[in-house]
Amino acid sequence: MLPASNNLLKTIPFWTDHFPRPADLPIATAVPETADVAVIGSGYTGLNAARVLAQAGATVAVLERHTIGWGASTRNGGMATPGIKRPLRQIFQTYGRDYAHKFWQASLDAIDLIDQIVHEENIACDWQRRGHIALAYKASHFISQQQSHQWLKEEFGHETTLVAPGDLHTEIGSDVYFGGLADAYSGGLQPARYLFGLARAAARYGVHLCEGAGVQRIEQLPTRFLVHTSAGSVNAKDVLVATNGYTDRLVPSLKPKIFPVGSYIIVTAPLPPDQQKMLSPKGRMFYTTQNFLNYFRLTPDGRMLWGGRNNLSTNLDLHTSATRLRAGMVRAFPELAAVPLSHTWTGQLGLTFDLMPHIGRAHGLHYAFGYGGHGLSIATYVGAEVGKLLAGHISSSPFLEIPEDVRFFYRNRPWFLPFAAHYYRFKDWVS
């Protein structure tokens, strides 16, 4: 049960409630008639691509159906951790050693890129690199972590720290886990502040930020594209679709490549400093080792943020979600049982069947998506990578080179998600 005081629980993202879209954000007064590149979507992918392209001298229009950064880029947990959604060992087995190293290095470079952008563009977004710890949900999971710790060091030269069950109190004020694997490379930030900082930076380089410009259709001309939006049309040499988990049937051939999954988050009221120190002695971020994992951290203003999948649907009632997530939070931290929640919200991840991010081209249009919950870092990196590709600064990318995985049974509606949820819950139970 939720505390009685939660009858004022807000069902909007905490990040934008705490830091609303700035009133002086440089928004274009109209959709430009022409552009070198039209970018559909104003999240991390679109804005980072636009920033790179504009720096290279291209004219860019970012077309957003709602307001800048309305989607998952201002709804996530604000955690940038090494790796991508697909487990590294599976990447190694599927694509080989060279590609495994490329994708792993890209995930590290992605975190460094956030660091670079934040400092170059002077974005005040509470960016801190205090690392994270993956918490073993079962004793068997810690055995796997021991193997991963050694393999990461020997194969990739990446240092992590094994935290034995008896030492876990130095990392977290909870005794329900069975050890963990700490990684100092990670960083955390306030997603809305980062997103709006990116938007300001892009605008400074000349990018047209167009709100209320939902794309209705794309007309292919002999050498260009005419992008029709609800706010006017733009004639563009290239088009980048950067909608990730919100990809619809605007380009019908893209929809079978990606499907949306809901992720849900709650945050508490601010906690006293001594309690914050007890819950997270080193200011780490956390996630658990199940398929249906939880991720959690202290926010910059000292609240406990707790997120997870709940199930894979995108339309779970937010109060129901809050009740479920709070039960998991209290299991880990019983002392938070009486602390009221302030916000509960959701956002849509973009998942591919191979759990890999992809850059591609369809009918002459460019696209990038499939971050699977690693969007803060990977969408930043992939967006910049697409910008470099379109600007001619690079000729290829590992995210462009790997084949895509589509299934005959999915074209539009992800009817299979309830079955997948049962499957992954069973895997968690037997692991």
GUZALUM-538280 format. One line per field, with one value per residue (C-alpha): residue number from 1; y, z, x. Coordinates in Angstrom, 2 decimals. Each point is the difference from the previous one (the first is absolute). Layout:
pos: [NUM	...]
y: [Y	...]
z: [Z	...]
x: [X	...]
***
This chain:
pos: [1	2	3	4	5	6	7	8	9	10	11	12	13	14	15	16	17	18	19	20	21	22	23	24	25	26	27	28	29	30	31	32	33	34	35	36	37	38	39	40	41	42	43	44	45	46	47	48	49	50	51	52	53	54	55	56	57	58	59	60	61	62	63	64	65	66	67	68	69	70	71	72	73	74	75	76	77	78	79	80	81	82	83	84	85	86	87	88	89	90	91	92	93	94	95	96	97	98	99	100	101	102	103	104	105	106	107	108	109	110	111	112	113	114	115	116	117	118	119	120	121	122	123	124	125	126	127	128	129	130	131	132	133	134	135	136	137	138	139	140	141	142	143	144	145	146	147	148	149	150	151	152	153	154	155	156	157	158	159	160	161	162	163	164	165	166	167	168	169	170	171	172	173	174	175	176	177	178	179	180	181	182	183	184	185	186	187	188	189	190	191	192	193	194	195	196	197	198	199	200	201	202	203	204	205	206	207	208	209	210	211	212	213	214	215	216	217	218	219	220	221	222	223	224	225	226	227	228	229	230	231	232	233	234	235	236	237	238	239	240	241	242	243	244	245	246	247	248	249	250	251	252	253	254	255	256	257	258	259	260	261	262	263	264	265	266	267	268	269	270	271	272	273	274	275	276	277	278	279	280	281	282	283	284	285	286	287	288	289	290	291	292	293	294	295	296	297	298	299	300	301	302	303	304	305	306	307	308	309	310	311	312	313	314	315	316	317	318	319	320	321	322	323	324	325	326	327	328	329	330	331	332	333	334	335	336	337	338	339	340	341	342	343	344	345	346	347	348	349	350	351	352	353	354	355	356	357	358	359	360	361	362	363	364	365	366	367	368	369	370	371	372	373	374	375	376	377	378	379	380	381	382	383	384	385	386	387	388	389	390	391	392	393	394	395	396	397	398	399	400	401	402	403	404	405	406	407	408	409	410	411	412	413	414	415	416	417	418	419	420	421	422	423	424	425	426	427	428	429	430	431]
y: [0.00	3.56	2.38	2.12	3.11	-1.26	1.15	2.96	-2.27	1.65	-2.12	2.07	-0.39	1.35	1.33	2.46	0.89	0.86	1.75	0.95	0.77	3.45	2.73	1.59	-3.18	1.19	-1.48	0.73	2.21	-2.10	-3.16	1.02	-0.45	-1.79	-1.80	-2.25	-2.48	-0.40	-1.86	-1.60	-0.17	2.29	-2.45	-0.84	-1.60	2.85	2.85	-1.55	-0.72	3.54	1.48	-1.88	0.86	3.68	0.17	-1.40	2.82	-1.75	1.65	-2.21	-0.01	-2.09	-0.89	-0.84	-0.99	1.20	2.18	-0.37	-3.12	-1.14	-3.75	-2.40	2.40	1.92	-3.07	-2.37	-0.66	2.19	-2.86	-0.54	-3.39	-2.06	-2.55	-0.19	-1.97	-3.25	-1.80	0.38	-3.75	-0.42	2.82	-1.78	-3.30	1.49	2.61	-1.13	1.44	3.09	1.20	-0.81	2.32	2.69	-0.05	-0.09	2.90	1.94	-0.38	1.46	2.75	0.85	0.84	2.01	1.82	1.13	1.25	1.88	1.54	1.08	1.82	1.39	1.36	1.00	-1.99	0.16	-3.42	-1.40	-2.32	-2.11	-3.13	-1.92	-3.37	-2.67	-3.43	-2.93	-1.77	-3.81	-0.84	-3.64	-1.81	-1.65	3.45	0.93	-3.06	1.33	3.41	-1.52	-1.45	3.29	1.93	-2.19	-0.09	3.79	0.44	-2.66	0.51	3.72	1.46	1.44	0.22	-0.75	-0.74	-3.11	0.75	-3.10	-0.39	0.75	3.30	1.20	2.34	2.26	0.58	-0.15	0.19	-3.23	-3.65	-1.68	-0.48	-2.61	2.11	2.22	1.22	3.67	2.07	3.50	0.96	0.87	3.38	1.47	3.25	1.83	-1.03	3.07	2.39	-1.95	-0.14	3.69	0.79	-2.04	1.87	3.36	-1.12	-1.20	3.30	1.95	-1.81	0.99	-3.01	0.80	-1.52	-0.47	-0.91	-1.03	-1.25	-3.58	-1.63	-1.18	-1.41	0.03	0.56	-1.27	2.40	-0.81	1.10	1.24	-0.54	2.15	-0.52	1.01	0.95	1.40	3.35	0.12	-1.81	-0.09	-0.97	-1.99	-1.73	-2.67	-1.18	-1.66	-1.87	0.18	-1.12	-3.22	-1.35	2.36	-1.17	-0.32	-0.92	3.27	-2.12	-3.41	-2.00	1.26	-1.13	-3.76	0.75	1.45	-0.28	2.05	-1.24	1.94	0.95	1.45	2.17	1.37	2.53	0.72	3.29	1.39	-2.02	1.35	0.11	-2.62	-2.41	0.61	-0.88	-3.17	-1.15	0.75	0.55	0.76	1.68	-2.95	-0.82	-3.52	-2.64	-3.63	-3.07	-1.39	0.25	1.96	2.18	3.02	3.05	2.63	2.94	3.15	3.02	3.16	1.46	-3.09	-2.06	-3.73	-0.75	-3.58	-1.33	-3.24	-1.74	-1.21	-1.83	0.80	1.99	3.72	0.70	-1.28	2.24	2.32	-0.42	-3.78	0.34	2.17	-2.59	-2.79	1.99	1.26	-3.57	-0.84	3.13	-0.73	-3.58	1.37	2.96	-0.66	3.38	1.68	-1.57	3.19	2.39	1.41	-0.18	3.23	-1.17	-3.06	-0.09	-2.09	0.20	-2.28	-1.87	-1.04	-3.69	-1.98	-3.77	-0.40	2.50	2.08	3.68	0.53	2.67	-0.57	1.31	-0.78	1.49	2.57	1.06	-0.38	-1.34	-0.89	-1.79	-3.02	1.10	-2.32	2.09	1.27	3.06	2.69	-1.05	-2.09	2.36	2.86	-1.99	-1.42	3.40	1.53	-2.96	0.54	3.69	-0.86	-2.45	2.55	2.69	-2.31	0.02	-3.80	-2.62	-2.76	-1.03	-3.41	0.86	0.36	-3.12	-2.74	-1.62	0.76	-2.59	0.08	-2.64	-1.10	0.24	3.74	2.81	2.60	-1.10	-1.80	-2.58	-2.35	2.15	-1.66	-3.39	1.38	1.42	-3.43	-1.55	2.44	-0.27	-3.77	0.47	2.23	-2.62	-2.87	1.99]
z: [0.00	-0.67	2.97	0.40	-0.77	-3.56	-1.06	-1.44	-1.95	-3.32	-3.14	-2.00	-0.43	3.00	-2.13	-2.03	3.00	1.84	-3.04	-2.55	-3.61	0.12	-1.25	-1.86	-1.83	-3.57	-1.87	-3.69	-0.80	-3.09	-1.74	-2.49	-3.67	-0.69	1.95	-0.70	2.58	1.60	3.30	1.26	3.81	2.55	2.47	0.59	-3.44	-1.97	1.91	-0.01	-3.71	-0.62	2.12	-1.92	-3.38	0.81	1.24	-3.42	-1.73	-0.89	0.37	2.24	1.02	3.03	-0.30	3.23	0.27	3.60	1.82	-0.17	1.89	0.77	-0.22	1.83	0.00	2.89	1.58	0.66	3.18	-0.96	0.18	-2.50	0.49	-2.15	-2.40	-2.15	0.43	-1.52	2.39	-0.99	-0.11	-2.47	-2.14	0.08	-1.06	-2.72	-1.62	0.96	2.04	-2.12	0.09	3.69	0.66	-2.27	1.69	3.49	-0.77	-1.53	3.27	1.93	-2.56	0.31	3.68	-0.75	-2.74	2.52	2.17	-2.97	-1.10	3.51	0.42	-3.54	-0.02	3.67	0.78	3.69	0.35	3.26	-1.93	2.37	-0.58	3.24	-1.64	0.42	1.52	-1.52	2.93	-0.02	0.52	0.72	1.22	-3.42	-1.59	2.07	-1.35	-3.52	1.07	1.17	-3.47	-1.67	2.20	-1.15	-3.66	-0.26	1.38	-2.11	-3.29	0.02	2.52	1.93	3.76	2.25	3.71	1.44	3.18	2.14	1.88	3.30	-1.35	-1.72	2.89	-1.20	-3.22	0.92	3.08	-0.74	0.90	-2.57	-2.70	-0.46	-0.96	-2.96	-2.75	0.23	-2.97	0.48	-3.68	0.22	0.41	0.91	-0.78	-0.02	-3.39	-0.61	0.73	-2.37	-2.74	0.10	0.16	-3.18	-1.64	0.89	-1.37	-3.25	-0.39	0.56	-3.01	-2.09	0.33	-0.46	2.95	-1.17	2.56	-0.86	-3.32	-0.12	-3.27	-1.95	-3.11	-1.87	-3.74	-1.99	-2.72	-2.72	2.10	3.28	2.41	0.80	3.66	0.72	3.63	1.88	0.02	-3.63	-2.39	-0.27	-3.11	1.18	-1.65	2.75	2.67	3.29	1.93	3.68	1.83	1.70	2.33	-1.49	-3.58	-1.77	-3.54	-1.57	-1.84	-0.10	-0.59	3.28	2.34	-0.27	1.03	3.43	2.68	3.10	3.58	3.02	2.82	3.21	2.73	3.41	2.16	3.68	1.81	0.81	2.63	2.86	-0.84	2.61	-1.47	-3.52	1.24	1.61	-3.13	-2.43	1.91	-3.14	-2.04	-2.40	-2.41	0.13	-2.06	0.73	-2.02	-0.98	-3.46	1.65	1.73	2.21	-0.33	2.68	1.22	2.05	-2.00	0.14	2.57	2.20	-0.90	-0.58	-3.64	-0.63	-3.46	-1.77	-2.71	2.12	-3.10	-3.59	-0.78	-0.70	1.54	3.58	2.36	1.67	3.49	-0.40	-1.21	2.99	2.41	-1.57	-0.23	3.54	1.28	-1.61	1.38	3.53	-0.28	-0.58	2.36	2.73	1.56	-3.03	0.79	1.54	-2.50	-2.42	-3.74	-1.98	-3.66	-2.10	-3.78	-3.01	-3.28	-3.01	-0.73	-3.54	-0.27	-2.99	-0.24	0.17	2.91	-2.00	-0.97	-3.75	-2.52	-3.41	-3.16	-1.42	-3.21	0.09	3.57	2.84	3.42	3.35	2.92	2.32	3.21	2.32	3.14	-0.66	-1.87	2.11	-1.13	-3.12	-1.63	0.66	-1.70	-2.86	-0.68	-0.30	-2.16	-2.43	-0.14	-0.93	-2.66	-1.62	0.22	-1.69	2.98	0.23	-2.58	2.21	3.53	1.69	0.72	-3.75	-1.01	1.93	-1.47	1.44	1.47	-0.99	0.70	-2.23	2.83	0.70	-2.29	2.14	3.36	2.45	1.04	1.19	2.94	2.68	-1.00	0.06	3.47	1.31	-1.62	1.57	3.40	-0.22	-0.93	3.05	2.19	-1.15	-0.27]
x: [0.00	1.07	0.12	-3.12	2.06	0.46	-3.45	1.94	2.33	0.84	-0.27	2.48	3.77	1.88	2.85	-2.07	-2.15	3.21	1.53	-2.69	0.76	1.62	-2.30	2.91	1.04	0.76	-2.98	-0.42	-2.98	-0.77	1.13	2.72	-0.80	3.29	2.71	2.92	-1.32	-3.42	0.19	-3.21	0.09	1.61	1.50	3.65	0.39	-1.50	1.61	3.47	-0.22	-1.22	2.81	2.70	-1.53	-0.40	3.59	0.98	-1.87	-3.27	-3.40	-2.14	-3.66	-0.99	-3.69	-1.83	-3.65	-0.29	2.53	3.78	1.11	-3.57	0.80	2.30	2.94	-1.62	-1.63	2.94	1.96	2.95	2.52	2.82	1.66	2.43	-1.42	-3.11	-3.20	1.28	2.35	3.65	0.65	-2.85	1.41	3.37	-1.56	-2.22	2.22	3.49	2.83	0.68	-3.59	-0.32	2.93	-1.46	-3.40	1.48	2.32	-2.90	-1.92	2.95	0.54	-3.70	0.42	3.12	-1.93	-2.63	2.85	1.48	-3.31	-0.96	3.31	0.30	-3.54	0.02	-3.16	-0.95	-1.65	1.42	2.36	2.09	2.07	-0.24	-0.52	-2.63	-0.31	-1.88	-1.64	-0.21	-3.65	0.87	3.11	0.35	0.12	3.04	1.84	-0.68	1.27	3.27	0.48	-0.95	2.43	2.89	-1.06	-0.41	3.52	1.68	-1.83	-0.83	2.43	-2.92	0.29	-2.96	-0.20	-1.61	-1.89	-0.51	-3.30	1.70	1.38	-3.14	-0.85	2.83	-1.95	-3.68	-2.16	-1.85	0.56	-2.24	2.64	2.74	2.99	0.64	2.27	1.01	1.13	1.40	-0.40	-3.70	-1.59	-3.36	-1.81	-3.31	-1.43	-2.17	2.84	2.26	-2.64	-0.81	3.72	0.47	-2.88	1.55	3.36	-1.56	-1.86	3.22	1.47	-3.01	-2.32	-3.70	-1.91	-3.58	-2.66	-3.57	1.34	-1.19	1.05	-3.02	1.65	3.28	-0.09	2.98	1.11	2.56	2.98	-1.51	-2.90	-3.01	-0.85	-3.59	-0.69	-2.98	1.83	1.12	2.32	3.78	1.95	3.05	2.91	0.08	-2.44	0.91	-2.68	1.00	-3.14	1.24	-2.73	-2.58	0.53	-3.36	-1.04	1.10	2.59	-1.76	3.18	1.51	-2.75	0.80	3.60	-0.80	-2.67	-0.79	0.36	-1.13	2.34	-1.44	1.49	-0.90	1.80	-0.41	-0.13	3.50	1.87	2.15	3.73	0.89	-2.56	1.32	3.48	-1.27	-1.87	2.83	3.27	2.03	-2.72	-0.11	-2.78	-1.45	-1.70	-0.88	0.95	-3.41	-1.51	-2.80	2.54	-0.38	2.22	0.28	2.04	-0.16	-1.09	2.14	-2.41	0.10	-3.07	0.01	-0.81	-1.14	-0.75	-0.76	-1.97	-2.98	-1.14	0.87	-3.15	-0.01	-3.41	0.07	-1.98	2.51	-1.43	0.10	3.56	0.88	-1.39	2.04	3.20	-0.34	-0.34	3.35	1.60	-1.21	1.22	3.50	-0.34	-2.60	0.75	-1.63	-3.38	-1.36	1.59	-2.58	0.43	-0.12	-0.09	-0.79	0.40	0.90	1.91	0.42	3.22	0.78	0.94	1.20	-0.24	3.77	0.21	2.49	-0.09	-0.10	0.80	-1.53	-1.59	-3.43	-1.44	2.78	-0.86	2.48	-0.94	1.56	-1.65	-0.11	1.74	-1.92	0.32	3.54	-1.20	1.66	3.47	-0.59	-2.51	2.42	2.77	-2.07	-1.56	3.45	1.09	-2.88	0.84	3.58	-1.19	-2.31	2.67	2.52	2.36	-0.10	-0.91	-1.39	-0.94	-0.29	-3.64	-0.53	1.92	-1.82	-3.14	-3.42	-2.32	-3.68	-2.64	-2.87	-2.53	0.47	-1.00	-1.75	-1.48	2.37	-2.61	2.75	1.17	-2.21	1.43	3.54	-0.63	-1.02	3.06	2.46	-1.65	0.43	3.66	0.47	-1.65	2.24	3.25]
***
